[in-house]
Amino acid sequence: MSEFAYYDSLVNVVNKNKQYLSGEIDKNSSQTINMTWDVLGTLRENIPEIRGGFGVGFPFHSISKSGELVTNPEFSNYSDKLIRTIELERSIGRRVWKCCQCQKDSMYHHEKCKECVDEVIKPRDVMKVMPDIDLFIISNDVTPDTLDEIQAVANDHYFHQSDHDPIEALQRIGQVFEDFSLSDARTYFPTDMHVISKADFFLALDEISNGNLAPNVGMYSMYYSWVQNPKIDFWFDFVFSGTFNADICDSEIMSSVRIARKKLATKISEQSIIDIIKMKSQRATVLLNHEPTCNIFSEKIRSWKNL
């Protein structure tokens, strides 16, 4: 039986995650960022069609220009609330997390999980604050063969997103925390991937440069079973946290990114961009209401004017 059949293990990994999000386990998220580039680099080495990509989400929205991680109380608040819920369940005599056996017996399905009344703490409640690698991949073209190749490399290296198996994902995250404490990461965080063709990527940047807040992009997502994903807000991800590595992306991509960023920062005021980000995402609103996080974002937008 998995260790996560018991609430004690849940409390342990949530507490470890609090340390991680505060920078105690992975100082300034340097190992996480290197892991992200390792995943992207592995994909590009194995699949010639891939020309680069960018990371989004945590920690990229919380890293200053000087490379320092700014912690946000929102992460600790959510973790503390989750622990209190677990402790309440334990106080009434529960020790076993039923979701673990359900995963084993019938495989996890989010819609089925939402309807369940047997367990208060659902896998997504736990995974919501857990780390993962979120990658946008730019390919010369996006064909069924390209997507099959990406999935094959993902299978070989176990680049699987958390919904693939939430219990296994928690075990993997716990192992990464242990590896990080030894500065020897050999296991990967759960990984999700979104693929866009190079032509569509350039069109999306052109639309963003011209003030379109909802560029029409053809994005294929791993968690969406590699069909076009209409839920992706490309503008939000590109502007709020999109981070590129010039050593992995080709020069044409990097040039187009610089041009789009400069045009955006020149045409739209810093405060207006912040307001748009908040309008698009409640979670980003909470993050940006924390002044140090907002200062990082403002600093980034100002720097784009000088590209």
N, C-alpha and C positions, 0 to 999 in steps of 0.2 A: 504493500500500500504506500502511496506517495506520502512524503512528509507533510504535504499540504492538505492531507486529510484532516489535520488537526489545526485548531485556531492558533496554537502556540507558534507554529511556523509562519503563519500569516503575520502575526504581530512582529516577529523577528524581521521578516523581509520588509515590512512597511517601515520599521524603525531604521533599518539599514538604508532604505531609500531616502529617508529624511536626511541622514548624514550625507548621502550622495548629492542630493539636491542643494545642500548647503556648502558643497565643495570640500567636505571633510575627507571623503573617500577618494575622489578624483579631483585634485586641486585644479581649479580653473577649467575643469572638464577637458583637459588636454588629451587624456586617453580616449575619451568618448569621441572627440573630434578626429583623432587619428584613426579610430575604428571606422568612422564614417567614410573617411577617404580610402581606407583599406578595402571596404566593401565596393565602393565605386571603382577603385583602381583594379580590383580583381575582375569586375564585370568588363571593364574596358580591355584588359589584357586578353580575356577569353573570347570577346565578341567584337570583331573589327567594326561592325556597324555603329557601335556606341562611340560617341565623340566627346562625352563629358556629362556633366550634371551638377546638381547642387543639393545641399542639405537644408532642411527646414526644421522649424520647431525648436525645442530645447536641445542643446544649450545655446543655439545660435542667436536667439532673440535676447539673450541675457549676457552676452560676451561684449565687453567694451573694446574700443579701438586698440587699447593697449594689451588686450588679451586676458583681462581679468573677468572672472565670473561674478556677476551681481546677484545675490540671493534675493528671493522674493518671498515674503511671509505667506502668500497665498498657498504655496506648496506645503509648508509646514501646517498651516491651518487645516487643509484638506486631510493630510495624513493624520493629524491629531483627532479629527472628527471620525475618521475611519477606525482608528484604534479604540476610541470610546465605544463605537458600535460593536466592535468585536468583544470588548470587555463586558459590555452589557449582555451579549449572548452567553458569554462564559459564566456570568453571575447567576444566570437562571439554569445552570447545570449543563449547558451545551459545550462539548469539546470538539465534536467532529464537524468539519466543513463539508456539507452534503454535496456541494458542487463538484468536489473531487471525484466522488463515486459516479455522479451523473456523467461527468466527462468520460469516465472509463466505460460506462455501460452503453451510452447512446451518442456519444460525441457532442461537443458543444455547438449550440446554435443560438445566436443572440436573440432572435425573435421568440424562440421557445423559452429561453432563460427569462425574458422580461415577464412572461405570463406565470412563472413559477411562484408559488406561495409557500414552498417548503423551506426556503432559505432567504434570510434578510440581506445577507452580503453576497452580491452577485459578482461574477468574475470581472465584468466591466467596471464595477465600482472600485475594484482593486487596481485594475490595469490602467484606469484613467490617469493616475498619477505616476505610474511606473515608466521608466525610461525605455525608449526605443530609437531606432534609426529610421528616419523618414527621408527618402531620397527621390528626387526628380531626375530622371535619366533622359538624356537627349541622344537620339539615334538618327543616323542618316535617313532611315525610313523605318516605319513601324508596320511590319507584316506579321502574319501568324508564325512564320518561321523565326523571326526575330524574338517574338514573345516566348516561343517555345525554348529558344536558346537561353534567354534570360532565366526562365524558370528552371531549366536544367542546371545552370550554374548555381542558382539559389539552392536547389536541392543538394548539389554536391557539397556546398559550403554551409549548409543549414542557415541560409538567410530567409527565415520564415517569419511572417508577421504574427502578432500575439493571438489573433483569433484562430489561427491554425490549430492551436492547442494551448489555452490559457494556463493550464496547470504546468505543462512543460515549460512555457514561457517564464513563469515565476521561478521555476527551478533554475533555468538558464540565467535569469537576472541575478539570482542569489549567487550563482557561480561567478558571474562577471564581477560582482562586488568583491568577492574573495580574491579574484585575480587582480583587480585594481589595487587592493590593499598591498599586494606584492609587486605592483608595477609590472605585471606579467599577464596581460589579457590574452587568453587563448580561446575564449568563448565569445560569441557575439550576442549583443542585445537583440531582441525581436526586431525584425527589419521589414519595413513596408516600402514598396517601390511604385512609382508612377512614371510612365514612359510617354514621351512626346517626340514627334519627328522634328528634325532640325528645321525644316521649312515651317512647320506650325509654330515652333518656338520663336523663330524670327518674326513671323506674322503677329504673334502675341505681343512681343516686345514693341513692334511698330504701333500696335493699337494702344498699348500702355503709354508710349511716347506721345500719342495724339490725344490723350485724355480719356480713353475708354477704360472705365472701371470694371468692366466685365468682358474681357476679350474672349472671343470664341475659339476655344482650343480643343484639339482632339487628344485627350489624355486617357491612357489605359492604365488601370491600377491593379496591383496584385490582389488586394483585398476585394476587388470588384470582379474577380475571376478573369482578369485580362480582357474585359470589354470596355468600351468607352465609358468614362465615369463623369456624369453630368454634375456631380457634387463638388468637384474640385474648383476652388476659387483661386485661379492662377494669379491674379493681381495681388491678392492678399498674401499668398505664400512667397511670391517673388519679392514684394516690397517689405513685408514685416520681418522675415527671417532668412530669406534665400541667401545662401553663402556658397561661393564658388572657390574651387581650388585650381589655380592656373596651371599647376603641374599635371592635372588630369584632363582639363578642358582644352579643346583646340583654340588657336588664336582667334579664329573667326567668331567663335562663341564669346570669348572674353571681350573682344572689341564691341560686339553688339550689345553686351550687357552694360559696358561703360557708357555707350551712347544713350541707351534707354534710360539709365539711371540719371544721367546729367539732364536730359530733356525733362524727365519727370520732376526732378528737384527744382528745375528752373521755372517750369510752368505752374506748379502747384506749391503753395506755401507750406512750410513745415507744419504749422498748426492744422492746416486743412488735411494734410496727409494723415496726421494723428487722428483727426476726427473721422476720416474715412475708415481707418483701421478699426476704430472703436465701433463704428456703425456696422461693420462687417462681422465682428466677433465679440461675443460677451466675455469670453475667456481673455482675449487680448485687452479688452477694456479693463478687466481686473488687474492684469499685469501692468498696463501702462498707467494705472492710477497709483502705482508705486513709483514715487518720483525717481529713484535711481535707475529703474528700468526704462522709464520714459526718457531720462537724460541720455541713456545709451542710444536709444532709437533716434532721438533728435540729433545727436552727434553724427550718427551714420548718414542721415538725410542731408545735413549740412556739408558733409564731406563729398557727397555726390556732385554738388555744384562745381567742385574743383577738379573733376575727373577730366 
